């Protein structure tokens, strides 16, 4: 499908930009570590390669799959680009608009509280309307990951106001 091809190509460009530009420019001390898993570029590069792989799969799927009904539907609303972007993909647009807010919250409040709120927001937006349940699951998952990395892996995580609790 045309949309899969475009999404895959966008992911490929983004992943390649991360590997070639963003990681080398944004992370210092890339070759100072003997164990690659201890390097600060390990996780960003791993995620970048996964994004590139997903993009390649979407491009391949877009080339191999033809869905006439979907193509016909897209051609009918081609001239209504505002409706196509916001009307049919409102959740995606809201999700993208939330990312800068999440980033600013990360800078000010650390990693834990904004991640719990982001999990709650995305779960409520895309899967369930039970915000309280989403909040508890988000808190549980984020706190488990935080405990694993701070205690188990001995990796420093910016906790923000939770540092006052002595975690």
N, C-alpha and C positions, 0 to 999 in steps of 0.2 A: 504494500500500500504506500501511497505517496507520503502520508503522514509519518509512517514508521521510518521511511527512508530519510526524511528531513530531520526527524528526532535523532536518529542514529548518527547522521552526519554532524549534527550539532554536538552530540556527546563526544564523537571522535575529535572534533576541533577543540572542545573544552578540555578533554583528557590530555591531548597533545600539548595544549597551551600550559596545562599544569606541569607536565613532565619537563617541558623545555624552557618555560619562562618563570612561572610562579614559584615553583619549588626552589630552583637555583637562586632566584632573586630574594625569596622571602625567608629561607632557612639557612642560618649560618652553621659552620662546623660540620659540613656534610661528610668529609672523609676522615674525621678524627677518631672514628670508632672502629675497633677490630671486629666486633660482632655487629652484623648489619641490623639485627633486631633492636639494638640499643641506640642506633643512629636516629637523630631527630627526623630524618627524611624517610624512615621505613614505612610508617603508616600512610603519610601523604602519597608516597609513590605506589604503595600497594592499592590504595583507593583509586589513584589515577589510572593504574593499569586495569582495574576492574571496570572503571567508567569507559575506558577505551574498548575493552572486550564487549561490554554491553552495547556500546555504539556500533561495533562491527556486527554484532548479532542482529541489531535492529536494521542496519543497512541491508544485510543479507536477506532478512525476512521481508523487508520492503521491496527488494528486487524480485524475490521468488514468489511472493504472494500477490495475487490480483483479486480484488474484491470489487466487482462492478457496482454492486449496490452502494457501497460506501463511496466509491468514486462519483457515482451519479448524484448522491446526496451532497457531496462536497462541491460539485460543479453547480448545483442549483443555488447554493448560498455563497458562491465565490465573490459576488459583488457586494455582499453584506459583511465585510471583513470585521466590522465592530461587533456584530452579532456572533460571528465565528469565534472571535477571540474571547469576548466576555460572556456572551449568551450561552454557548455550548461548553465552555471550559471555565466556568466561573470558579470552581474549586481550585483548579490549577493556577489561575490568576491570583486568587486570594493567597494561595500557598506561597507563590513567588513574592508577593507584596509583603508577606510576613517575615521573610528571611532577613532583610535589613534591620527590622525591629529586634529579631532574635540576636543578630550580631552585636548590636549596640548594647543589648541587655547582657550579653556575655562579657563585654568589656567592663561593664559597671558592676555586675553582681556575681561574677564568677561563672562556673560551669554548671553547677547543680540546680539552682533555682530556675534559671531560664530554660534548662533542658526539661525539667519537670513540666513547666508551663507550656513549652513547645510541644511536648508529647501529648499533653492534654488537648491543646488546640488542634493539632493535626489529627488525632484520633477522633475528636468530636466532629471535625470538619469532614473527614473522609469515611469513617466507619460507623460510628455510633453517636447517638445524641445524648448518651448518659455521661455527662461531663464529670460527675463525681467519681464514677467507676474509672473513667480514663485518668483522672487525677491520681487516684490511688495506684493504678497500674504504672503510670508514669513515674510516680515517686518510688515505687518498689524497684522498678527496672533501673532507674538512674542511680538510686542509692546502692543497689547491688553492684553495679558497674563501678561506681565511685569507691566503694569499700574494696572491691577486687584490686583496682589499680593502686589505691593508696596503701593498703596493707599487704595484699598478696604480691603485687608486682613492684611495690616501692616506687611508684611513679607519682610525681607531684601533680596534683590537679588543682587549678584555681577554684577555691571554694567560696570566695566572696565573703558575705556576712556569716556563713557557717563556720569560718575559721575561728570565730569567737567561742564556738562550742568545744574547741580543742580536738577536732577530728584529724 
